[in-house]
Amino acid sequence: MTLAASGKTAALVIAGLACALVLVAPEARADSTPVGPLPPGPVTTITTKPGLLVAVALPHAGGGLVWRIARRYDARVVKQVSEADVGSSVVLVFKAVGRGRTSIVFALTRGDASSKAVRSATHKVVAG
């Protein structure tokens, strides 16, 4: 009987720690270096409906350059659900979670610690 109680207690502790990590993890991403001024770049408009997925493909640049989300977007309109390397592109998938408009702005920087953008790309999302 004591072993069963200890097992349940251990399971509850592990579950609590897992929940705490999930709640804290998004905060860690907020620590990356903010991106400064953006050079002019292409602007694309995507029209969708709530509940549907939107994929954005950005070309791999190499040489230590990485694409980063450069500006906040309205999380009441879209939510990022995945990211993957697909061939010569990095593909980010967002789900339209509500009606509205938002812009997903990307910057190409030298690693995650650089604030200088060498390229930019903006994807305006209209969910209605």
MOPAC internal coordinates of N, CA, C and O (Angstrom, degrees):
PM7 1SCF
backbone

  N    0.0000 0     0.00 0     0.00 0    0    0    0
  C    1.4337 1     0.00 0     0.00 0    1    0    0
  C    1.5152 1   111.77 1     0.00 0    2    1    0
  O    1.2310 1   120.09 1   139.55 1    3    2    1
  N    1.3103 1   117.43 1   -40.45 1    3    2    1
  C    1.4561 1   121.07 1   178.58 1    5    3    2
  C    1.5237 1   110.45 1   -64.40 1    6    5    3
  O    1.2310 1   119.95 1   141.00 1    7    6    5
  N    1.3385 1   117.69 1   -39.00 1    7    6    5
  C    1.4514 1   120.84 1   179.19 1    9    7    6
  C    1.5247 1   111.13 1   -62.68 1   10    9    7
  O    1.2310 1   119.93 1   139.22 1   11   10    9
  N    1.3280 1   117.74 1   -40.78 1   11   10    9
  C    1.4562 1   121.05 1   179.31 1   13   11   10
  C    1.5195 1   110.31 1   -63.90 1   14   13   11
  O    1.2310 1   120.03 1   138.50 1   15   14   13
  N    1.3224 1   117.55 1   -41.50 1   15   14   13
  C    1.4593 1   120.90 1   179.33 1   17   15   14
  C    1.5203 1   109.80 1   -65.57 1   18   17   15
  O    1.2310 1   120.12 1   138.65 1   19   18   17
  N    1.3385 1   117.38 1   -41.35 1   19   18   17
  C    1.4662 1   120.66 1   178.89 1   21   19   18
  C    1.5228 1   110.29 1   -64.63 1   22   21   19
  O    1.2310 1   120.17 1   140.04 1   23   22   21
  N    1.3220 1   117.29 1   -39.96 1   23   22   21
  C    1.4604 1   121.39 1   178.58 1   25   23   22
  C    1.5153 1   111.26 1   -62.34 1   26   25   23
  O    1.2310 1   120.60 1   137.82 1   27   26   25
  N    1.3326 1   116.45 1   -42.18 1   27   26   25
  C    1.4588 1   120.52 1   178.67 1   29   27   26
  C    1.5186 1   110.31 1   -66.38 1   30   29   27
  O    1.2310 1   120.63 1   138.73 1   31   30   29
  N    1.3262 1   116.40 1   -41.27 1   31   30   29
  C    1.4585 1   120.04 1   179.30 1   33   31   30
  C    1.5282 1   110.26 1   -62.97 1   34   33   31
  O    1.2310 1   120.57 1   134.96 1   35   34   33
  N    1.3321 1   116.51 1   -45.04 1   35   34   33
  C    1.4637 1   120.40 1   179.06 1   37   35   34
  C    1.5283 1   110.91 1   -61.52 1   38   37   35
  O    1.2310 1   120.49 1   138.68 1   39   38   37
  N    1.3168 1   116.66 1   -41.32 1   39   38   37
  C    1.4621 1   120.64 1   179.41 1   41   39   38
  C    1.5283 1   110.39 1   -63.55 1   42   41   39
  O    1.2310 1   120.25 1   139.63 1   43   42   41
  N    1.3256 1   117.13 1   -40.37 1   43   42   41
  C    1.4612 1   120.68 1   178.68 1   45   43   42
  C    1.5305 1   111.13 1   -66.27 1   46   45   43
  O    1.2310 1   120.18 1   140.26 1   47   46   45
  N    1.3098 1   117.26 1   -39.74 1   47   46   45
  C    1.4638 1   120.91 1   178.66 1   49   47   46
  C    1.5215 1   110.05 1   -64.66 1   50   49   47
  O    1.2310 1   120.20 1   134.64 1   51   50   49
  N    1.3353 1   117.22 1   -45.36 1   51   50   49
  C    1.4659 1   121.21 1   179.21 1   53   51   50
  C    1.5302 1   110.47 1   -62.34 1   54   53   51
  O    1.2310 1   120.55 1   136.40 1   55   54   53
  N    1.3185 1   116.56 1   -43.60 1   55   54   53
  C    1.4647 1   120.38 1   178.93 1   57   55   54
  C    1.5244 1   110.43 1   -62.61 1   58   57   55
  O    1.2310 1   120.28 1   139.16 1   59   58   57
  N    1.3200 1   117.06 1   -40.84 1   59   58   57
  C    1.4666 1   120.89 1   178.61 1   61   59   58
  C    1.5123 1   111.88 1   -63.91 1   62   61   59
  O    1.2310 1   120.04 1   138.25 1   63   62   61
  N    1.3328 1   117.52 1   -41.75 1   63   62   61
  C    1.4586 1   121.15 1   178.02 1   65   63   62
  C    1.5251 1   111.50 1   -65.39 1   66   65   63
  O    1.2310 1   120.68 1   140.20 1   67   66   65
  N    1.3231 1   116.30 1   -39.80 1   67   66   65
  C    1.4642 1   119.86 1   178.71 1   69   67   66
  C    1.5272 1   110.41 1   -62.63 1   70   69   67
  O    1.2310 1   120.35 1   137.53 1   71   70   69
  N    1.3209 1   116.93 1   -42.47 1   71   70   69
  C    1.4626 1   120.88 1   178.12 1   73   71   70
  C    1.5243 1   110.44 1   -63.16 1   74   73   71
  O    1.2310 1   120.31 1   138.13 1   75   74   73
  N    1.3240 1   117.00 1   -41.87 1   75   74   73
  C    1.4613 1   120.98 1   179.57 1   77   75   74
  C    1.5244 1   110.73 1   -62.27 1   78   77   75
  O    1.2310 1   119.90 1   139.14 1   79   78   77
  N    1.3269 1   117.80 1   -40.86 1   79   78   77
  C    1.4631 1   120.64 1   178.72 1   81   79   78
  C    1.5191 1   111.30 1   -64.49 1   82   81   79
  O    1.2310 1   120.19 1   139.72 1   83   82   81
  N    1.3137 1   117.24 1   -40.28 1   83   82   81
  C    1.4577 1   120.76 1   178.98 1   85   83   82
  C    1.5214 1   110.03 1   -63.85 1   86   85   83
  O    1.2310 1   120.08 1   140.22 1   87   86   85
  N    1.3194 1   117.45 1   -39.78 1   87   86   85
  C    1.4493 1   120.46 1  -179.69 1   89   87   86
  C    1.5173 1   112.61 1   -72.24 1   90   89   87
  O    1.2310 1   119.72 1   149.14 1   91   90   89
  N    1.3111 1   118.14 1   -30.86 1   91   90   89
  C    1.4572 1   121.95 1  -177.77 1   93   91   90
  C    1.5294 1   111.50 1   -86.12 1   94   93   91
  O    1.2310 1   119.13 1   149.19 1   95   94   93
  N    1.3120 1   119.27 1   -30.81 1   95   94   93
  C    1.4602 1   122.88 1  -174.20 1   97   95   94
  C    1.5290 1   113.97 1   -53.17 1   98   97   95
  O    1.2310 1   118.20 1   134.88 1   99   98   97
  N    1.3501 1   121.04 1   -45.12 1   99   98   97
  C    1.4604 1   119.12 1   179.81 1  101   99   98
  C    1.5321 1   112.54 1   -60.67 1  102  101   99
  O    1.2310 1   119.88 1   150.65 1  103  102  101
  N    1.3154 1   117.83 1   -29.35 1  103  102  101
  C    1.4578 1   121.05 1   179.05 1  105  103  102
  C    1.5180 1   110.69 1   -63.66 1  106  105  103
  O    1.2310 1   119.78 1   145.62 1  107  106  105
  N    1.3194 1   118.03 1   -34.38 1  107  106  105
  C    1.4598 1   121.25 1  -177.21 1  109  107  106
  C    1.5199 1   110.90 1   -63.31 1  110  109  107
  O    1.2310 1   119.64 1   144.93 1  111  110  109
  N    1.3153 1   118.29 1   -35.07 1  111  110  109
  C    1.4530 1   121.10 1  -179.50 1  113  111  110
  C    1.5164 1   111.69 1   -68.53 1  114  113  111
  O    1.2310 1   119.70 1   153.94 1  115  114  113
  N    1.3199 1   118.18 1   -26.06 1  115  114  113
  C    1.4442 1   122.07 1  -178.59 1  117  115  114
  C    1.5275 1   111.86 1   -71.09 1  118  117  115
  O    1.2310 1   119.69 1   169.40 1  119  118  117
  N    1.3404 1   118.19 1   -10.60 1  119  118  117
  C    1.4496 1   122.03 1  -178.81 1  121  119  118
  C    1.5219 1   113.61 1   -83.84 1  122  121  119
  O    1.2310 1   119.07 1   174.06 1  123  122  121
  N    1.3218 1   119.37 1    -5.94 1  123  122  121
  C    1.4562 1   119.25 1  -178.31 1  125  123  122
  C    1.5272 1   109.48 1   -67.89 1  126  125  123
  O    1.2310 1   121.16 1   -25.11 1  127  126  125
  N    1.3245 1   115.39 1   154.89 1  127  126  125
  C    1.4590 1   121.40 1  -177.50 1  129  127  126
  C    1.5210 1   110.07 1   -62.03 1  130  129  127
  O    1.2310 1   119.85 1   -51.59 1  131  130  129
  N    1.3357 1   117.90 1   128.41 1  131  130  129
  C    1.4710 1   119.55 1   177.55 1  133  131  130
  C    1.5319 1   110.59 1   -62.92 1  134  133  131
  O    1.2310 1   120.81 1   -32.14 1  135  134  133
  N    1.3164 1   116.06 1   147.86 1  135  134  133
  C    1.4596 1   121.60 1   178.35 1  137  135  134
  C    1.5236 1   107.72 1   -88.46 1  138  137  135
  O    1.2310 1   121.07 1   -46.66 1  139  138  137
  N    1.3203 1   115.57 1   133.34 1  139  138  137
  C    1.4648 1   121.33 1  -179.91 1  141  139  138
  C    1.5174 1   112.22 1   -79.09 1  142  141  139
  O    1.2310 1   120.79 1    30.51 1  143  142  141
  N    1.3403 1   116.09 1  -149.49 1  143  142  141
  C    1.4670 1   120.54 1  -178.96 1  145  143  142
  C    1.5226 1   111.46 1   -57.63 1  146  145  143
  O    1.2310 1   121.30 1   -34.00 1  147  146  145
  N    1.3193 1   115.11 1   146.00 1  147  146  145
  C    1.4696 1   121.04 1  -177.86 1  149  147  146
  C    1.5192 1   110.57 1  -106.48 1  150  149  147
  O    1.2310 1   120.24 1   -42.22 1  151  150  149
  N    1.3281 1   117.15 1   137.78 1  151  150  149
  C    1.4659 1   119.10 1   172.40 1  153  151  150
  C    1.5319 1   109.00 1   -71.95 1  154  153  151
  O    1.2310 1   119.97 1   -22.10 1  155  154  153
  N    1.3142 1   117.67 1   157.90 1  155  154  153
  C    1.4676 1   118.93 1   177.03 1  157  155  154
  C    1.5285 1   110.18 1   -58.96 1  158  157  155
  O    1.2310 1   121.13 1   -36.17 1  159  158  157
  N    1.3106 1   115.44 1   143.83 1  159  158  157
  C    1.4543 1   120.40 1   179.26 1  161  159  158
  C    1.5079 1   110.71 1  -151.24 1  162  161  159
  O    1.2310 1   120.18 1    -4.42 1  163  162  161
  N    1.3135 1   117.25 1   175.58 1  163  162  161
  C    1.4664 1   120.65 1  -179.06 1  165  163  162
  C    1.5295 1   111.49 1   -65.95 1  166  165  163
  O    1.2310 1   121.65 1   -32.02 1  167  166  165
  N    1.3216 1   114.45 1   147.98 1  167  166  165
  C    1.4639 1   121.97 1   176.67 1  169  167  166
  C    1.5201 1   107.57 1  -123.96 1  170  169  167
  O    1.2310 1   121.05 1   -54.50 1  171  170  169
  N    1.3277 1   115.60 1   125.50 1  171  170  169
  C    1.4567 1   122.20 1   180.00 1  173  171  170
  C    1.5177 1   108.80 1  -119.48 1  174  173  171
  O    1.2310 1   120.09 1   -39.67 1  175  174  173
  N    1.3240 1   117.44 1   140.33 1  175  174  173
  C    1.4603 1   121.24 1   176.43 1  177  175  174
  C    1.5203 1   109.02 1  -110.54 1  178  177  175
  O    1.2310 1   121.20 1   -49.55 1  179  178  177
  N    1.3256 1   115.31 1   130.45 1  179  178  177
  C    1.4591 1   122.49 1  -179.32 1  181  179  178
  C    1.5263 1   107.37 1  -118.71 1  182  181  179
  O    1.2310 1   120.19 1   -52.99 1  183  182  181
  N    1.3214 1   117.23 1   127.01 1  183  182  181
  C    1.4625 1   121.86 1   176.88 1  185  183  182
  C    1.5253 1   107.97 1  -107.38 1  186  185  183
  O    1.2310 1   120.73 1   -49.06 1  187  186  185
  N    1.3268 1   116.20 1   130.94 1  187  186  185
  C    1.4615 1   121.36 1  -176.19 1  189  187  186
  C    1.5221 1   109.70 1  -146.93 1  190  189  187
  O    1.2310 1   120.86 1     6.65 1  191  190  189
  N    1.3061 1   115.95 1  -173.35 1  191  190  189
  C    1.4621 1   122.57 1   176.89 1  193  191  190
  C    1.5207 1   108.86 1  -129.04 1  194  193  191
  O    1.2310 1   120.12 1   -28.97 1  195  194  193
  N    1.3397 1   117.37 1   151.03 1  195  194  193
  C    1.4701 1   119.11 1   176.64 1  197  195  194
  C    1.5235 1   111.07 1   -55.11 1  198  197  195
  O    1.2310 1   121.53 1   -42.22 1  199  198  197
  N    1.3382 1   114.68 1   137.78 1  199  198  197
  C    1.4557 1   121.18 1  -179.64 1  201  199  198
  C    1.5133 1   113.45 1    98.64 1  202  201  199
  O    1.2310 1   120.07 1   164.18 1  203  202  201
  N    1.3325 1   117.47 1   -15.82 1  203  202  201
  C    1.4646 1   120.60 1  -179.76 1  205  203  202
  C    1.5273 1   111.43 1   -94.34 1  206  205  203
  O    1.2310 1   120.97 1   -18.86 1  207  206  205
  N    1.3322 1   115.76 1   161.14 1  207  206  205
  C    1.4589 1   121.92 1  -179.82 1  209  207  206
  C    1.5193 1   110.76 1   -98.95 1  210  209  207
  O    1.2310 1   121.18 1   -32.26 1  211  210  209
  N    1.3241 1   115.35 1   147.74 1  211  210  209
  C    1.4642 1   123.03 1   176.71 1  213  211  210
  C    1.5201 1   106.94 1  -126.95 1  214  213  211
  O    1.2310 1   120.01 1   -52.09 1  215  214  213
  N    1.3255 1   117.58 1   127.91 1  215  214  213
  C    1.4615 1   121.69 1   178.66 1  217  215  214
  C    1.5250 1   109.55 1  -110.44 1  218  217  215
  O    1.2310 1   121.14 1   -41.98 1  219  218  217
  N    1.3242 1   115.42 1   138.02 1  219  218  217
  C    1.4594 1   122.41 1   176.93 1  221  219  218
  C    1.5255 1   107.00 1  -120.62 1  222  221  219
  O    1.2310 1   120.19 1   -55.72 1  223  222  221
  N    1.3300 1   117.25 1   124.28 1  223  222  221
  C    1.4661 1   121.78 1   178.55 1  225  223  222
  C    1.5236 1   108.84 1  -109.07 1  226  225  223
  O    1.2310 1   121.07 1   -52.89 1  227  226  225
  N    1.3261 1   115.56 1   127.11 1  227  226  225
  C    1.4638 1   122.18 1   178.62 1  229  227  226
  C    1.5227 1   108.29 1  -121.24 1  230  229  227
  O    1.2310 1   119.95 1   -42.94 1  231  230  229
  N    1.3341 1   117.70 1   137.06 1  231  230  229
  C    1.4730 1   119.67 1  -176.26 1  233  231  230
  C    1.5257 1   111.85 1   -70.96 1  234  233  231
  O    1.2310 1   120.87 1   -40.46 1  235  234  233
  N    1.3405 1   115.94 1   139.54 1  235  234  233
  C    1.4644 1   120.00 1   172.73 1  237  235  234
  C    1.5253 1   107.59 1   -63.12 1  238  237  235
  O    1.2310 1   120.52 1   -42.64 1  239  238  237
  N    1.3214 1   116.61 1   137.36 1  239  238  237
  C    1.4547 1   119.70 1  -178.49 1  241  239  238
  C    1.5192 1   112.36 1  -102.98 1  242  241  239
  O    1.2310 1   119.81 1   150.52 1  243  242  241
  N    1.3356 1   117.97 1   -29.48 1  243  242  241
  C    1.4640 1   121.10 1  -178.00 1  245  243  242
  C    1.5208 1   110.87 1    73.00 1  246  245  243
  O    1.2310 1   120.96 1     3.12 1  247  246  245
  N    1.3140 1   115.77 1  -176.88 1  247  246  245
  C    1.4622 1   120.68 1   177.60 1  249  247  246
  C    1.5139 1   114.54 1    62.59 1  250  249  247
  O    1.2310 1   120.06 1  -153.58 1  251  250  249
  N    1.3310 1   117.49 1    26.42 1  251  250  249
  C    1.4604 1   120.31 1   179.46 1  253  251  250
  C    1.5201 1   114.42 1    82.77 1  254  253  251
  O    1.2310 1   120.11 1  -177.57 1  255  254  253
  N    1.3245 1   117.40 1     2.43 1  255  254  253
  C    1.4630 1   121.03 1   179.34 1  257  255  254
  C    1.5284 1   109.90 1   -85.87 1  258  257  255
  O    1.2310 1   120.79 1   -41.32 1  259  258  257
  N    1.3261 1   116.10 1   138.68 1  259  258  257
  C    1.4634 1   121.40 1  -179.96 1  261  259  258
  C    1.5278 1   109.95 1  -133.97 1  262  261  259
  O    1.2310 1   121.04 1   -32.70 1  263  262  261
  N    1.3192 1   115.61 1   147.30 1  263  262  261
  C    1.4616 1   121.32 1   174.08 1  265  263  262
  C    1.5199 1   108.68 1   -84.34 1  266  265  263
  O    1.2310 1   120.71 1   -46.49 1  267  266  265
  N    1.3147 1   116.25 1   133.51 1  267  266  265
  C    1.4647 1   122.13 1   177.82 1  269  267  266
  C    1.5200 1   109.57 1  -132.04 1  270  269  267
  O    1.2310 1   120.71 1   -28.41 1  271  270  269
  N    1.3199 1   116.25 1   151.59 1  271  270  269
  C    1.4624 1   119.59 1   171.60 1  273  271  270
  C    1.5218 1   105.79 1   -73.41 1  274  273  271
  O    1.2310 1   120.92 1   -59.65 1  275  274  273
  N    1.3338 1   115.84 1   120.35 1  275  274  273
  C    1.4618 1   121.34 1  -170.53 1  277  275  274
  C    1.5249 1   114.14 1   -93.76 1  278  277  275
  O    1.2310 1   119.83 1   155.92 1  279  278  277
  N    1.2986 1   117.92 1   -24.08 1  279  278  277
  C    1.4593 1   121.54 1  -177.22 1  281  279  278
  C    1.5280 1   108.85 1  -136.01 1  282  281  279
  O    1.2310 1   121.15 1   -25.11 1  283  282  281
  N    1.3156 1   115.40 1   154.89 1  283  282  281
  C    1.4715 1   119.48 1   176.75 1  285  283  282
  C    1.5266 1   109.56 1   -67.11 1  286  285  283
  O    1.2310 1   121.37 1   -35.18 1  287  286  285
  N    1.3089 1   114.99 1   144.82 1  287  286  285
  C    1.4623 1   120.17 1   173.47 1  289  287  286
  C    1.5206 1   107.60 1  -119.40 1  290  289  287
  O    1.2310 1   120.67 1   -15.41 1  291  290  289
  N    1.3241 1   116.33 1   164.59 1  291  290  289
  C    1.4635 1   121.38 1  -176.77 1  293  291  290
  C    1.5298 1   109.56 1   -78.22 1  294  293  291
  O    1.2310 1   120.57 1   -73.01 1  295  294  293
  N    1.3260 1   116.51 1   106.99 1  295  294  293
  C    1.4613 1   122.10 1  -178.41 1  297  295  294
  C    1.5238 1   112.12 1   -71.29 1  298  297  295
  O    1.2310 1   120.11 1   173.02 1  299  298  297
  N    1.3250 1   117.40 1    -6.98 1  299  298  297
  C    1.4702 1   119.62 1   174.21 1  301  299  298
  C    1.5243 1   110.09 1   -81.15 1  302  301  299
  O    1.2310 1   120.44 1   167.19 1  303  302  301
  N    1.3452 1   116.76 1   -12.81 1  303  302  301
  C    1.4597 1   121.79 1  -179.33 1  305  303  302
  C    1.5269 1   110.84 1  -103.73 1  306  305  303
  O    1.2310 1   119.97 1   131.29 1  307  306  305
  N    1.3429 1   117.67 1   -48.71 1  307  306  305
  C    1.4660 1   121.57 1   179.12 1  309  307  306
  C    1.5185 1   110.65 1  -133.80 1  310  309  307
  O    1.2310 1   121.82 1   -24.29 1  311  310  309
  N    1.3406 1   114.12 1   155.71 1  311  310  309
  C    1.4638 1   121.80 1   177.22 1  313  311  310
  C    1.5211 1   106.86 1  -137.89 1  314  313  311
  O    1.2310 1   120.34 1   -48.06 1  315  314  313
  N    1.3402 1   116.95 1   131.94 1  315  314  313
  C    1.4638 1   119.25 1   178.22 1  317  315  314
  C    1.5185 1   109.20 1   -72.73 1  318  317  315
  O    1.2310 1   120.90 1   -48.41 1  319  318  317
  N    1.3416 1   115.89 1   131.59 1  319  318  317
  C    1.4644 1   119.87 1  -178.71 1  321  319  318
  C    1.5233 1   113.26 1  -114.44 1  322  321  319
  O    1.2310 1   119.72 1   158.58 1  323  322  321
  N    1.3440 1   118.15 1   -21.42 1  323  322  321
  C    1.4612 1   118.47 1   176.98 1  325  323  322
  C    1.5193 1   110.85 1  -165.08 1  326  325  323
  O    1.2310 1   122.02 1   -12.97 1  327  326  325
  N    1.3386 1   113.73 1   167.03 1  327  326  325
  C    1.4580 1   122.19 1   176.91 1  329  327  326
  C    1.5251 1   106.95 1  -150.14 1  330  329  327
  O    1.2310 1   120.35 1   -42.23 1  331  330  329
  N    1.3266 1   116.94 1   137.77 1  331  330  329
  C    1.4627 1   120.00 1  -179.09 1  333  331  330
  C    1.5186 1   110.64 1  -153.58 1  334  333  331
  O    1.2310 1   121.26 1   -26.97 1  335  334  333
  N    1.3274 1   115.20 1   153.03 1  335  334  333
  C    1.4590 1   121.22 1   170.71 1  337  335  334
  C    1.5187 1   106.91 1   -86.41 1  338  337  335
  O    1.2310 1   120.94 1   -56.89 1  339  338  337
  N    1.3207 1   115.80 1   123.11 1  339  338  337
  C    1.4601 1   121.20 1  -179.34 1  341  339  338
  C    1.5290 1   107.36 1  -129.06 1  342  341  339
  O    1.2310 1   120.80 1   -74.61 1  343  342  341
  N    1.3135 1   116.07 1   105.39 1  343  342  341
  C    1.4619 1   119.71 1  -178.12 1  345  343  342
  C    1.5153 1   110.54 1    60.39 1  346  345  343
  O    1.2310 1   120.61 1    56.21 1  347  346  345
  N    1.3246 1   116.44 1  -123.79 1  347  346  345
  C    1.4575 1   121.13 1  -178.30 1  349  347  346
  C    1.5269 1   112.75 1   -95.53 1  350  349  347
  O    1.2310 1   120.41 1  -162.34 1  351  350  349
  N    1.3255 1   116.82 1    17.66 1  351  350  349
  C    1.4647 1   120.91 1  -178.31 1  353  351  350
  C    1.5186 1   112.09 1  -130.36 1  354  353  351
  O    1.2310 1   121.43 1   -22.68 1  355  354  353
  N    1.3160 1   114.86 1   157.32 1  355  354  353
  C    1.4590 1   120.96 1   166.36 1  357  355  354
  C    1.5270 1   104.65 1  -103.87 1  358  357  355
  O    1.2310 1   120.69 1   -51.18 1  359  358  357
  N    1.3251 1   116.29 1   128.82 1  359  358  357
  C    1.4602 1   121.18 1  -175.87 1  361  359  358
  C    1.5206 1   108.89 1  -115.12 1  362  361  359
  O    1.2310 1   121.13 1   -54.62 1  363  362  361
  N    1.3224 1   115.45 1   125.38 1  363  362  361
  C    1.4642 1   121.77 1   176.47 1  365  363  362
  C    1.5199 1   107.65 1  -110.03 1  366  365  363
  O    1.2310 1   120.65 1   -45.64 1  367  366  365
  N    1.3192 1   116.37 1   134.36 1  367  366  365
  C    1.4606 1   121.39 1  -178.83 1  369  367  366
  C    1.5203 1   108.23 1  -114.72 1  370  369  367
  O    1.2310 1   121.36 1   -49.68 1  371  370  369
  N    1.3230 1   115.00 1   130.32 1  371  370  369
  C    1.4562 1   122.69 1   178.60 1  373  371  370
  C    1.5173 1   108.61 1  -119.47 1  374  373  371
  O    1.2310 1   120.73 1   -29.44 1  375  374  373
  N    1.3194 1   116.20 1   150.56 1  375  374  373
  C    1.4611 1   121.22 1   174.32 1  377  375  374
  C    1.5177 1   107.58 1  -110.39 1  378  377  375
  O    1.2310 1   120.79 1   -48.79 1  379  378  377
  N    1.3264 1   116.09 1   131.21 1  379  378  377
  C    1.4661 1   120.41 1   173.79 1  381  379  378
  C    1.5286 1   106.85 1   -74.13 1  382  381  379
  O    1.2310 1   120.65 1   -64.21 1  383  382  381
  N    1.3146 1   116.37 1   115.79 1  383  382  381
  C    1.4622 1   120.68 1  -175.51 1  385  383  382
  C    1.5264 1   113.01 1  -105.19 1  386  385  383
  O    1.2310 1   120.23 1   171.27 1  387  386  385
  N    1.3115 1   117.16 1    -8.73 1  387  386  385
  C    1.4606 1   120.24 1   179.54 1  389  387  386
  C    1.5183 1   110.42 1  -163.53 1  390  389  387
  O    1.2310 1   121.35 1    -6.34 1  391  390  389
  N    1.3137 1   115.02 1   173.66 1  391  390  389
  C    1.4664 1   120.40 1   178.56 1  393  391  390
  C    1.5208 1   109.45 1   -82.46 1  394  393  391
  O    1.2310 1   121.41 1   -31.79 1  395  394  393
  N    1.3380 1   114.91 1   148.21 1  395  394  393
  C    1.4527 1   119.39 1   176.69 1  397  395  394
  C    1.5154 1   111.85 1   142.11 1  398  397  395
  O    1.2310 1   121.63 1    11.79 1  399  398  397
  N    1.3374 1   114.48 1  -168.21 1  399  398  397
  C    1.4628 1   122.17 1  -179.19 1  401  399  398
  C    1.5131 1   108.90 1  -129.97 1  402  401  399
  O    1.2310 1   120.96 1   -37.38 1  403  402  401
  N    1.3119 1   115.76 1   142.62 1  403  402  401
  C    1.4548 1   121.02 1   173.79 1  405  403  402
  C    1.5185 1   108.42 1  -155.16 1  406  405  403
  O    1.2310 1   120.76 1   -18.47 1  407  406  405
  N    1.3090 1   116.16 1   161.53 1  407  406  405
  C    1.4616 1   121.78 1   175.77 1  409  407  406
  C    1.5166 1   108.97 1  -116.86 1  410  409  407
  O    1.2310 1   120.88 1   -48.21 1  411  410  409
  N    1.3221 1   115.93 1   131.79 1  411  410  409
  C    1.4622 1   122.02 1   173.72 1  413  411  410
  C    1.5289 1   105.06 1  -103.25 1  414  413  411
  O    1.2310 1   121.04 1   -68.30 1  415  414  413
  N    1.3277 1   115.61 1   111.70 1  415  414  413
  C    1.4594 1   121.72 1  -173.42 1  417  415  414
  C    1.5238 1   108.91 1  -108.51 1  418  417  415
  O    1.2310 1   120.82 1   -53.46 1  419  418  417
  N    1.3235 1   116.03 1   126.54 1  419  418  417
  C    1.4575 1   122.24 1  -179.21 1  421  419  418
  C    1.5162 1   110.12 1  -111.97 1  422  421  419
  O    1.2310 1   121.39 1   -32.67 1  423  422  421
  N    1.3355 1   114.95 1   147.33 1  423  422  421
  C    1.4629 1   121.66 1   175.04 1  425  423  422
  C    1.5151 1   109.03 1  -129.35 1  426  425  423
  O    1.2310 1   120.81 1   -39.95 1  427  426  425
  N    1.3050 1   116.06 1   140.05 1  427  426  425
  C    1.4585 1   122.05 1   174.77 1  429  427  426
  C    1.5263 1   106.99 1   -96.19 1  430  429  427
  O    1.2310 1   120.59 1   -64.29 1  431  430  429
  N    1.3465 1   116.48 1   115.71 1  431  430  429
  C    1.4622 1   121.29 1  -176.50 1  433  431  430
  C    1.5252 1   110.13 1  -127.79 1  434  433  431
  O    1.2310 1   121.05 1   -15.71 1  435  434  433
  N    1.3196 1   115.60 1   164.29 1  435  434  433
  C    1.4696 1   120.70 1   176.33 1  437  435  434
  C    1.5201 1   107.28 1   -81.72 1  438  437  435
  O    1.2310 1   120.34 1   -88.93 1  439  438  437
  N    1.3284 1   116.96 1    91.07 1  439  438  437
  C    1.4627 1   122.01 1  -177.86 1  441  439  438
  C    1.5202 1   112.13 1    74.67 1  442  441  439
  O    1.2310 1   121.29 1    -1.41 1  443  442  441
  N    1.3360 1   115.14 1   178.59 1  443  442  441
  C    1.4673 1   121.17 1  -178.27 1  445  443  442
  C    1.5143 1   113.51 1   -78.94 1  446  445  443
  O    1.2310 1   119.91 1   164.75 1  447  446  445
  N    1.3259 1   117.79 1   -15.25 1  447  446  445
  C    1.4557 1   120.82 1  -174.23 1  449  447  446
  C    1.5262 1   113.27 1   -92.87 1  450  449  447
  O    1.2310 1   120.06 1   169.94 1  451  450  449
  N    1.3194 1   117.49 1   -10.06 1  451  450  449
  C    1.4620 1   120.38 1  -177.54 1  453  451  450
  C    1.5231 1   110.73 1   -84.87 1  454  453  451
  O    1.2310 1   120.76 1   -39.34 1  455  454  453
  N    1.3225 1   116.14 1   140.66 1  455  454  453
  C    1.4648 1   120.31 1   176.87 1  457  455  454
  C    1.5248 1   111.37 1   -97.49 1  458  457  455
  O    1.2310 1   120.04 1   172.82 1  459  458  457
  N    1.3341 1   117.54 1    -7.18 1  459  458  457
  C    1.4647 1   121.49 1  -177.18 1  461  459  458
  C    1.5230 1   111.37 1   -90.65 1  462  461  459
  O    1.2310 1   121.23 1   -59.40 1  463  462  461
  N    1.3213 1   115.26 1   120.60 1  463  462  461
  C    1.4636 1   121.28 1   177.82 1  465  463  462
  C    1.5242 1   109.38 1   -91.46 1  466  465  463
  O    1.2310 1   120.97 1   -49.10 1  467  466  465
  N    1.3364 1   115.75 1   130.90 1  467  466  465
  C    1.4598 1   120.01 1   176.99 1  469  467  466
  C    1.5279 1   111.72 1   -97.22 1  470  469  467
  O    1.2310 1   120.30 1   159.26 1  471  470  469
  N    1.3262 1   117.03 1   -20.74 1  471  470  469
  C    1.4647 1   123.87 1   174.70 1  473  471  470
  C    1.5117 1   108.96 1  -147.24 1  474  473  471
  O    1.2310 1   120.64 1   -18.74 1  475  474  473
  N    1.3177 1   116.38 1   161.26 1  475  474  473
  C    1.4645 1   120.29 1   174.51 1  477  475  474
  C    1.5228 1   109.58 1  -142.18 1  478  477  475
  O    1.2310 1   121.38 1   -18.39 1  479  478  477
  N    1.3129 1   114.97 1   161.61 1  479  478  477
  C    1.4675 1   122.67 1   175.12 1  481  479  478
  C    1.5217 1   107.04 1  -151.73 1  482  481  479
  O    1.2310 1   120.67 1   -46.57 1  483  482  481
  N    1.3109 1   116.32 1   133.43 1  483  482  481
  C    1.4615 1   121.42 1  -179.44 1  485  483  482
  C    1.5195 1   109.57 1  -119.46 1  486  485  483
  O    1.2310 1   120.93 1   -46.69 1  487  486  485
  N    1.3249 1   115.82 1   133.31 1  487  486  485
  C    1.4535 1   122.17 1   176.37 1  489  487  486
  C    1.5269 1   107.59 1  -120.66 1  490  489  487
  O    1.2310 1   121.06 1   -71.77 1  491  490  489
  N    1.3322 1   115.57 1   108.23 1  491  490  489
  C    1.4614 1   120.60 1   177.71 1  493  491  490
  C    1.5261 1   107.30 1   -84.15 1  494  493  491
  O    1.2310 1   121.03 1   -50.03 1  495  494  493
  N    1.3310 1   115.63 1   129.97 1  495  494  493
  C    1.4513 1   120.76 1  -179.63 1  497  495  494
  C    1.5229 1   108.78 1  -113.77 1  498  497  495
  O    1.2310 1   121.13 1   -54.07 1  499  498  497
  N    1.3320 1   115.45 1   125.93 1  499  498  497
  C    1.4556 1   122.58 1   176.26 1  501  499  498
  C    1.5189 1   106.63 1  -115.12 1  502  501  499
  O    1.2310 1   120.57 1   -69.05 1  503  502  501
  N    1.3305 1   116.52 1   110.95 1  503  502  501
  C    1.4639 1   121.40 1  -179.67 1  505  503  502
  C    1.5230 1   108.23 1  -110.51 1  506  505  503
  O    1.2310 1   121.16 1   -62.33 1  507  506  505
  N    1.3304 1   115.38 1   117.67 1  507  506  505
  C    1.4548 1   117.73 1  -176.90 1  509  507  506
  C    1.4570 1   115.58 1  -145.70 1  510  509  507
  O    1.2310 1   120.10 1   180.00 1  511  510  509

